[in-house]
């Protein structure tokens, strides 16, 4: 998947999550997001940082790993982790 398509797919998902919460783009300012910047994320015009994505996951109450754009990929598991 090319990067531009990935950003668009992320934007579609962000919009769906926002709408499912009954929020307007302007409402994200409550959590410190400029509605202009958030709108650019929804339109796939910017590349948000992992910190930004993690914050949005907190707002939308979802798990970042579970929302991966590569949903068809097999689970990674706990590579290199020893008990």
VMD Tcl script that draws the C-alpha trace (Angstrom):
set ca {
  {0.00 0.00 0.00}
  {1.47 3.36 -0.97}
  {1.88 6.11 1.62}
  {-0.71 8.46 0.12}
  {-3.34 5.73 0.07}
  {-2.45 4.79 3.64}
  {-2.93 8.40 4.78}
  {-6.32 8.53 3.00}
  {-7.42 5.26 4.61}
  {-6.35 6.55 8.01}
  {-8.31 9.74 7.36}
  {-11.46 7.79 6.48}
  {-11.11 5.79 9.70}
  {-10.56 8.91 11.81}
  {-13.66 10.50 10.33}
  {-15.73 7.38 11.03}
  {-14.48 7.25 14.63}
  {-15.21 10.94 15.18}
  {-18.68 10.68 13.72}
  {-19.42 7.55 15.78}
  {-18.70 9.64 18.89}
  {-21.02 12.38 17.62}
  {-18.20 14.91 17.47}
  {-17.49 17.76 15.07}
  {-13.94 18.54 14.01}
  {-14.14 21.66 16.15}
  {-14.90 19.51 19.21}
  {-11.39 18.04 19.02}
  {-10.06 21.42 20.17}
  {-11.17 20.36 23.67}
  {-8.27 17.88 23.56}
  {-5.79 20.35 22.07}
  {-6.21 19.58 18.37}
  {-6.67 22.42 15.92}
  {-9.77 21.63 13.86}
  {-7.81 22.73 10.79}
  {-5.04 20.23 11.46}
  {-7.51 17.50 12.35}
  {-9.39 18.17 9.11}
  {-6.13 17.72 7.19}
  {-5.63 14.36 8.91}
  {-9.12 13.27 7.86}
  {-8.40 14.30 4.28}
  {-5.07 12.46 4.25}
  {-3.05 15.63 3.72}
  {-0.72 15.26 6.72}
  {1.26 12.44 8.25}
  {0.43 12.36 11.98}
  {3.05 11.24 14.47}
  {2.65 8.10 16.53}
  {2.09 10.36 19.55}
  {-0.79 12.08 17.76}
  {-2.31 8.74 16.80}
  {-1.95 7.45 20.35}
  {-3.73 10.55 21.70}
  {-6.55 10.14 19.18}
  {-6.92 6.50 20.24}
  {-7.36 7.66 23.82}
  {-10.03 10.14 22.73}
  {-11.86 7.59 20.60}
  {-11.30 4.83 23.19}
  {-9.69 2.37 20.81}
  {-6.43 0.40 20.74}
  {-3.88 1.66 18.21}
  {-2.54 -1.81 17.45}
  {-6.03 -3.18 16.76}
  {-6.77 -0.26 14.42}
  {-3.81 -1.02 12.17}
  {-4.46 -0.15 8.54}
  {-2.99 -3.57 7.69}
  {-5.83 -5.60 9.16}
  {-5.05 -8.55 6.87}
  {-1.55 -8.97 8.28}
  {-1.02 -11.86 10.70}
  {-0.51 -10.93 14.35}
  {3.07 -10.03 15.20}
  {3.02 -11.54 18.66}
  {5.61 -10.90 21.33}
  {8.80 -11.13 19.32}
  {11.92 -11.15 21.46}
  {10.07 -10.95 24.77}
  {11.08 -13.48 27.39}
  {9.24 -14.23 30.61}
}
mol new
graphics top color blue
foreach p $ca { graphics top sphere $p radius 0.5 }
foreach p [lrange $ca 0 end-1] q [lrange $ca 1 end] { graphics top cylinder $p $q radius 0.2 }
display resetview
